[in-house]
């Protein structure tokens, strides 16, 4: 059973789209999607520096467009994987892979999501810090003591704390025992109460979006559940902006479903890295460049019933 995974914000690196432009049709798709999003996605994916693509309003459409371009190249419009899951903004790419949204609808929503989240992040200086290791209960207790939200619960020993910069500095000064801290390259405290205005924006847009029920198994960040209703998934997408990402729950569902292989769409690496530690026996592949396509297709062939 093959699952595609779409990464979230922070996975982007300068120039990561450059090799994909050599694939026939990709530059044309990105040109069209640039018109949809109002962003020069090709320039941002090839020439922009780390600070430019850190901007939430840029990073989110860039990530979703990259994932969709790679998906279309991998499957060539002829098929879909058995299942799909996205991490944070990657859920919009997952919705398009599953057929819930058209690529254009997903990109319009991610354009508005990114803008709204950037505006919300500008109200108060906020950020996110990965907390790696430590006793899980102790980690959560320390975050609570500092008024921080466990915005991403990615796996045992990998929680992302989110809050104001002052709260994050307090965490740095008083971290959980036996835990390492790593500041993330994001522009705000995503998946916390600070993002409430962005939730309101997506709630306003959602009723006008044309959706279909998923054609494949589609997992939700809220609780890891496989969602069978396209309309429900869209509602969850809006609410998820201010709610924690439970990637640990998504992986538990992957295990229950019998997923045997995971391919992470570009910019790949983070999610398969977690899966290697948490889902022993599941084959993984980070689809970073077109050079990985042949191996990805072989993996699909080997793990498709």
C-alpha positions as CSV (number, residue, x, y, z in Angstrom):
1,X,0.0,0.0,0.0
2,X,1.5,3.3,-1.2
3,X,1.0,6.6,0.6
4,X,2.2,9.9,-0.7
5,X,3.2,12.5,1.9
6,X,3.3,16.3,1.3
7,X,5.5,18.3,3.6
8,X,4.7,21.5,5.5
9,X,6.3,24.9,5.9
10,X,9.9,25.0,6.8
11,X,10.8,22.2,4.4
12,X,11.6,24.7,1.6
13,X,15.2,25.5,0.7
14,X,16.6,27.9,-1.9
15,X,16.7,26.6,-5.4
16,X,14.9,23.3,-4.6
17,X,12.7,23.6,-7.7
18,X,15.6,24.1,-10.2
19,X,16.0,20.5,-11.3
20,X,12.2,20.0,-11.7
21,X,12.1,22.7,-14.5
22,X,14.0,20.3,-16.7
23,X,11.0,17.9,-16.7
24,X,8.7,18.5,-19.7
25,X,5.5,20.4,-18.8
26,X,6.6,21.4,-15.3
27,X,7.6,24.9,-16.2
28,X,4.3,25.4,-18.0
29,X,2.3,24.2,-15.0
30,X,4.2,26.4,-12.7
31,X,3.7,29.4,-15.1
32,X,-0.1,28.8,-15.0
33,X,-0.1,28.3,-11.2
34,X,1.9,31.5,-10.9
35,X,-1.0,33.3,-12.5
36,X,-3.4,31.6,-10.1
37,X,-1.4,32.5,-7.0
38,X,-0.1,35.9,-8.2
39,X,3.4,34.8,-7.4
40,X,6.4,34.1,-9.7
41,X,6.7,30.5,-8.4
42,X,9.6,29.7,-10.8
43,X,11.7,32.6,-9.5
44,X,10.9,31.8,-5.9
45,X,11.7,28.1,-6.4
46,X,15.0,28.7,-8.2
47,X,16.5,32.1,-7.5
48,X,15.0,33.5,-4.2
49,X,17.1,33.3,-1.0
50,X,16.1,31.7,2.2
51,X,14.6,34.9,3.7
52,X,12.3,35.5,0.7
53,X,10.9,32.0,0.8
54,X,10.5,32.1,4.5
55,X,7.7,34.6,4.0
56,X,4.5,32.7,4.8
57,X,2.6,34.2,1.9
58,X,5.3,32.9,-0.5
59,X,6.3,29.6,1.2
60,X,2.9,28.1,1.3
61,X,1.9,28.4,-2.4
62,X,5.5,27.4,-3.3
63,X,5.3,24.2,-1.3
64,X,1.9,23.1,-2.6
65,X,2.7,23.9,-6.2
66,X,6.0,21.9,-5.9
67,X,4.2,18.9,-4.4
68,X,1.5,18.9,-7.1
69,X,4.0,19.3,-9.9
70,X,5.9,16.3,-8.7
71,X,2.7,14.3,-8.1
72,X,1.6,15.0,-11.7
73,X,5.0,14.0,-13.0
74,X,5.1,10.8,-11.0
75,X,1.7,9.6,-11.9
76,X,1.4,11.3,-15.3
77,X,-2.4,11.8,-14.8
78,X,-3.1,8.0,-15.2
79,X,-3.5,7.0,-11.6
80,X,-3.3,7.9,-7.9
81,X,-1.6,6.4,-4.8
82,X,-3.6,4.3,-2.4
83,X,-3.5,7.0,0.3
84,X,-2.2,10.5,0.9
85,X,-1.5,12.7,3.9
86,X,-0.1,16.3,4.1
87,X,1.6,18.0,7.0
88,X,0.1,21.4,7.8
89,X,-0.1,23.3,4.5
90,X,0.7,20.0,2.8
91,X,-2.9,19.1,3.5
92,X,-4.0,21.3,0.6
93,X,-1.7,19.4,-1.7
94,X,-3.1,16.2,-0.3
95,X,-6.6,17.4,-1.0
96,X,-5.7,17.9,-4.7
97,X,-3.9,14.5,-4.9
98,X,-7.1,12.8,-3.5
99,X,-9.3,14.6,-5.9
100,X,-11.2,16.6,-3.2
101,X,-10.0,19.9,-4.8
102,X,-8.7,20.8,-8.2
103,X,-5.1,22.0,-8.3
104,X,-6.3,25.5,-9.0
105,X,-8.8,25.5,-6.1
106,X,-6.1,24.2,-3.8
107,X,-3.7,27.0,-4.9
108,X,-6.4,29.7,-4.5
109,X,-7.0,28.5,-1.0
110,X,-3.3,28.2,-0.1
111,X,-2.8,31.7,-1.5
112,X,-5.5,33.1,0.8
113,X,-4.3,30.9,3.7
114,X,-0.7,32.1,3.3
115,X,-1.7,35.8,3.2
116,X,-4.1,35.5,6.1
117,X,-1.5,33.6,8.2
118,X,1.2,36.2,7.3
119,X,-1.2,39.0,8.4
120,X,-2.0,37.2,11.6
121,X,1.7,36.6,12.3
122,X,2.4,40.3,11.9
123,X,0.2,41.2,14.8
124,X,2.5,39.8,17.5
125,X,6.1,38.6,17.2
126,X,5.8,34.8,17.3
127,X,7.7,31.7,16.2
128,X,8.2,28.0,16.5
129,X,10.9,25.8,18.1
130,X,11.3,22.0,17.7
131,X,11.8,20.2,21.0
132,X,13.7,17.0,20.3
133,X,14.0,14.2,22.8
134,X,13.2,14.4,26.5
135,X,10.4,12.7,28.4
136,X,7.1,13.4,26.6
137,X,5.2,14.3,29.7
138,X,7.9,16.5,31.0
139,X,8.2,18.3,27.6
140,X,4.4,19.1,27.6
141,X,4.6,20.2,31.2
142,X,7.5,22.6,30.4
143,X,5.7,24.0,27.4
144,X,2.6,24.6,29.5
145,X,4.7,26.3,32.2
146,X,5.9,28.8,29.6
147,X,2.5,29.3,28.0
148,X,3.5,27.6,24.8
149,X,1.4,25.4,22.5
150,X,2.5,22.0,21.2
151,X,1.6,23.0,17.7
152,X,3.0,19.9,16.0
153,X,3.1,16.6,17.7
154,X,5.2,14.8,15.0
155,X,6.3,11.7,16.9
156,X,7.6,10.5,20.2
157,X,10.4,12.8,21.1
158,X,9.6,15.4,18.4
159,X,7.2,18.2,19.4
160,X,7.1,21.7,18.0
161,X,6.5,24.5,20.5
162,X,4.8,27.7,19.3
163,X,4.2,31.0,20.9
164,X,5.5,34.5,21.3
165,X,9.3,35.1,21.0
166,X,9.4,36.0,24.7
167,X,7.8,32.6,25.5
168,X,10.2,30.8,23.2
169,X,13.2,32.6,24.8
170,X,11.9,31.5,28.2
171,X,11.9,27.9,26.8
172,X,15.4,28.3,25.6
173,X,16.5,29.5,29.1
174,X,14.6,26.7,30.8
175,X,14.3,23.7,28.4
176,X,13.0,20.2,29.3
177,X,15.6,17.9,30.7
178,X,17.5,15.8,28.1
179,X,15.8,17.7,25.2
180,X,17.5,19.6,22.3
181,X,15.9,22.8,20.9
182,X,16.0,23.8,17.2
183,X,14.5,27.1,16.0
184,X,12.4,26.7,12.9
185,X,12.5,28.9,9.8
186,X,8.9,30.0,10.0
187,X,7.4,33.4,10.3
188,X,4.8,32.8,13.1
189,X,3.2,30.6,15.7
190,X,1.2,28.5,13.3
191,X,-1.5,26.1,14.6
192,X,-2.1,28.2,17.7
193,X,-4.6,30.8,18.8
194,X,-2.5,33.4,17.1
195,X,-3.8,32.2,13.8
196,X,-7.6,32.7,14.6
197,X,-8.0,35.5,12.0
198,X,-6.8,33.1,9.3
199,X,-9.3,30.5,10.3
200,X,-12.1,33.1,9.8
201,X,-10.8,33.8,6.3
202,X,-10.9,30.2,5.2
203,X,-14.3,29.7,6.9
204,X,-15.6,32.6,4.7
205,X,-14.2,31.1,1.5
206,X,-15.0,27.4,2.1
207,X,-18.8,27.4,1.2
208,X,-18.0,28.6,-2.3
209,X,-15.4,26.0,-3.1
210,X,-16.4,23.1,-5.3
211,X,-15.3,19.8,-3.7
212,X,-15.6,16.1,-4.3
213,X,-15.3,13.2,-1.9
214,X,-11.8,11.7,-1.8
215,X,-11.0,9.1,-4.5
216,X,-8.4,7.5,-2.2
217,X,-7.7,7.3,1.5
218,X,-7.1,10.8,2.8
219,X,-5.8,11.4,6.3
220,X,-6.5,14.5,8.5
221,X,-4.0,16.3,10.7
222,X,-6.6,16.9,13.4
223,X,-6.7,13.3,14.6
224,X,-5.2,11.1,12.0
225,X,-8.6,10.0,10.8
226,X,-9.3,8.9,7.2
227,X,-11.9,11.4,6.1
228,X,-14.5,10.2,3.5
229,X,-16.3,13.5,2.9
230,X,-14.7,16.2,0.8
231,X,-16.8,18.9,2.5
232,X,-15.8,17.7,6.0
233,X,-12.2,17.7,4.9
234,X,-12.4,21.3,3.7
235,X,-14.0,22.3,7.1
236,X,-11.1,20.5,8.8
237,X,-8.6,22.4,6.7
238,X,-10.0,25.7,7.8
239,X,-10.0,24.8,11.5
240,X,-6.6,23.2,11.4
241,X,-4.9,26.6,10.9
242,X,-5.2,27.2,14.6
243,X,-5.2,23.6,15.9
244,X,-2.2,21.4,16.6
245,X,-1.0,19.1,13.8
246,X,-1.1,15.5,15.0
247,X,1.3,13.8,12.6
248,X,1.8,11.1,15.2
249,X,-1.8,10.2,14.9
250,X,-1.6,10.2,11.1
251,X,1.3,7.7,11.3
252,X,-0.7,5.5,13.7
253,X,-3.4,5.4,11.1
254,X,-0.9,4.6,8.4
255,X,0.2,1.6,10.5
256,X,-3.4,0.5,11.0
257,X,-4.1,0.8,7.3
258,X,-1.2,-1.4,6.4
259,X,0.8,1.2,4.5
260,X,4.0,-0.5,3.2
261,X,5.7,2.3,1.4
262,X,5.8,6.1,1.8
263,X,7.0,8.6,-0.9
264,X,7.4,12.1,0.2
265,X,6.8,14.8,-2.4
266,X,9.3,17.7,-2.7
267,X,10.8,19.4,-0.9
268,X,11.2,16.0,0.6
269,X,13.1,14.5,3.5
270,X,11.5,15.6,6.8
271,X,8.5,13.3,6.8
272,X,10.2,10.2,5.6
273,X,12.9,10.9,8.2
274,X,10.2,10.6,10.9
275,X,8.7,7.6,9.3
276,X,12.0,5.7,9.2
277,X,12.2,6.0,13.0
278,X,8.5,5.4,13.8
279,X,7.2,3.0,11.1
280,X,9.7,0.2,11.1
281,X,9.5,-2.0,8.1
282,X,7.8,0.6,5.9
283,X,9.9,1.5,2.8
284,X,10.4,5.2,2.3
285,X,11.6,7.4,-0.5
286,X,12.3,11.2,-0.5
287,X,11.4,12.4,-4.0
288,X,13.8,15.3,-4.0
289,X,14.7,15.7,-7.7
290,X,13.6,14.1,-11.0
291,X,16.6,11.7,-10.6
292,X,14.5,10.0,-7.9
293,X,11.5,9.4,-10.2
294,X,12.6,6.0,-11.6
295,X,13.1,4.6,-8.1
296,X,9.8,6.0,-7.0
297,X,8.0,4.3,-9.9
298,X,9.7,1.0,-9.1
299,X,8.5,1.4,-5.4
300,X,5.0,2.1,-6.6
301,X,5.0,-1.0,-8.8
302,X,6.3,-3.2,-6.0
303,X,3.8,-1.9,-3.4
304,X,0.6,-1.6,-5.4
305,X,-1.8,-4.5,-5.2
